[in-house]
């Protein structure tokens, strides 16, 4: 199972680089817009596009945060437990996270499906077909649900083998160094 966890981590590392590049492109686009406004012109649509970029990059970035164990957790009690107790808390935490991701992805499809069926467009000068940003956003949530679910299965397998150290390595909380 560790090879599956390693694969998910590697994929999320690469996705995080892509997300970072998209954010940098958005920053560059915004800077160009600022300069053109100072010169009396405007590219237009920067605020709309940056909003889409933030939603899309966030939905993809949360999977990276998951595999880097960077999600915020209140682990005051967890720190005081024996390895078995910490593993139980880690499983509960990952179960809740996976369930939330699955629900958001499932409900997100309903939104995307409605947009596809109606051909909805943004009520802005760009009139962006909303299926484009919504499908990218939804795909990020689906990937997050898949990542969290696969990690949960890996953790449960390790837990049944009483390998609490591996559970911690996969799903444990990381404090500040």
C-alpha positions, 0 to 999 in steps of 0.5 A: 500500500505504501507504493499507492501512497507514494504514487498519490504523493508524487501525483499531488506534487506534480499537480501542486507545481501546475497549480503554482504555475497557474497562480503565477500566470494569474499574477502576471496577468493581473500585473499586466492589467494594472500597468495597462490601466495606468496607461489608460487601457484595460484588458478586461476580465482579470477579476473574473478570470482570477476568481475562477483560477482561485476556485480551481487551484484551491480544489486541486491544491487541497489534495496536495495539502492532504498528502503533505499532512498540511490540513489544519487539525486541533491535535491537543488530545491526540498528542497525549495518546498512545500510538493506537489512540493517535491512529484512531484519531487519524482514521476518524480525521481522514474518514471525515475529510474523505466523506466531505470531499465525496459529498462536495464532489457528488453535489458539485456534479449536480451543479455542473450537470445543470450548467451543461444542460442549460448552457449557462454563461457568466453574467459578465462582459466575457460571458464565460461558458460556466461549464469550463471553470466549473468542470475544472473545479469539480475535477479537483474535488473529484481528485481530492475525494479519490486521494482521500479515499485511497489514503483512507483505505491504505490507513485502514489496512495498516491499522488492521496490521497494527502498523500505527507508525505507518498510519502516522506517516500517511495520515498523522498530524504534522506540528510546527517544526 
